[in-house]
Amino acid sequence: MMLNLVIPVAYVLVSLAFLMSFWRLLKGPDAPDRILALDTLYVNTIALLVLLGIDLGSAIYFEAALLIAMMGFVGTVALCKYLLRGDIIE
């Protein structure tokens, strides 16, 4: 079956993207680059969880991916507001 070949390749590619985003998070020249790298890290984490859910055939991983997506969005918005205004809550 083709899925048995595609899933491991997807694991490797998404893990590589995760590592490159983590490198940008550590070595980013300024704060916007680091915020974008953090945003990309949580998107890669979501992709890994979805792949794991497909591989294991369990729906709980999809729910975890949804929770990470919601928290990641709120975190990115809060960091951007802090970066632009210096304050999160007005």
C-alpha positions as CSV (number, residue, x, y, z in Angstrom):
1,M,0.0,0.0,0.0
2,M,1.2,3.5,-0.9
3,L,0.5,4.9,2.6
4,N,3.1,2.7,4.2
5,L,5.7,4.4,2.0
6,V,4.4,8.0,2.2
7,I,4.0,8.3,6.0
8,P,7.7,7.7,6.9
9,V,8.8,10.1,4.1
10,A,6.4,12.7,5.5
11,Y,7.8,12.2,9.0
12,V,11.3,12.8,7.7
13,L,10.4,15.9,5.7
14,V,8.3,17.5,8.5
15,S,11.0,16.7,11.0
16,L,13.5,18.4,8.8
17,A,11.3,21.5,8.5
18,F,10.9,21.4,12.3
19,L,14.7,21.4,12.8
20,M,15.2,24.3,10.4
21,S,12.5,26.3,12.1
22,F,14.1,25.6,15.5
23,W,17.5,26.7,14.1
24,R,15.9,30.0,13.0
25,L,14.4,30.4,16.4
26,L,17.8,30.1,18.0
27,K,19.8,32.1,15.5
28,G,17.2,34.6,14.3
29,P,18.7,38.0,13.8
30,D,15.8,39.9,15.4
31,A,12.5,39.4,17.3
32,P,10.1,39.2,14.3
33,D,12.2,36.4,12.8
34,R,12.0,34.5,16.1
35,I,8.3,35.0,16.3
36,L,7.8,33.7,12.8
37,A,10.0,30.7,13.6
38,L,7.9,30.0,16.7
39,D,4.8,30.2,14.6
40,T,6.3,27.8,12.1
41,L,7.3,25.4,14.9
42,Y,3.8,25.0,16.1
43,V,2.5,24.4,12.6
44,N,5.2,21.7,12.2
45,T,4.1,20.2,15.5
46,I,0.5,20.1,14.2
47,A,1.7,18.4,11.1
48,L,3.6,15.8,13.1
49,L,0.6,15.1,15.3
50,V,-1.7,14.7,12.3
51,L,0.8,12.3,10.7
52,L,1.0,10.3,14.0
53,G,-2.8,10.2,14.1
54,I,-3.0,8.9,10.6
55,D,-0.3,6.4,11.3
56,L,-1.8,5.0,14.5
57,G,-5.4,5.4,13.4
58,S,-6.3,7.4,16.6
59,A,-8.5,10.5,16.7
60,I,-7.0,11.8,19.9
61,Y,-4.0,13.2,18.1
62,F,-6.3,15.3,15.9
63,E,-7.8,16.9,18.9
64,A,-4.4,17.6,20.4
65,A,-3.5,19.2,17.1
66,L,-6.5,21.4,17.3
67,L,-5.6,22.5,20.8
68,I,-2.1,23.4,19.8
69,A,-3.4,25.3,16.8
70,M,-5.7,27.5,19.0
71,M,-3.0,28.1,21.6
72,G,-0.4,28.8,19.0
73,F,-2.6,31.4,17.3
74,V,-3.3,33.2,20.5
75,G,0.4,33.1,21.5
76,T,1.5,34.5,18.1
77,V,-1.1,37.3,18.3
78,A,0.0,38.2,21.9
79,L,3.7,38.2,21.0
80,C,3.1,40.4,18.0
81,K,1.0,42.8,20.0
82,Y,3.8,43.0,22.6
83,L,6.4,43.5,19.9
84,L,4.4,46.3,18.3
85,R,3.0,48.1,21.3
86,G,5.0,47.0,24.3
87,D,1.8,45.9,26.0
88,I,-0.5,43.0,25.5
89,I,-3.6,44.2,27.3
90,E,-4.7,47.7,26.8
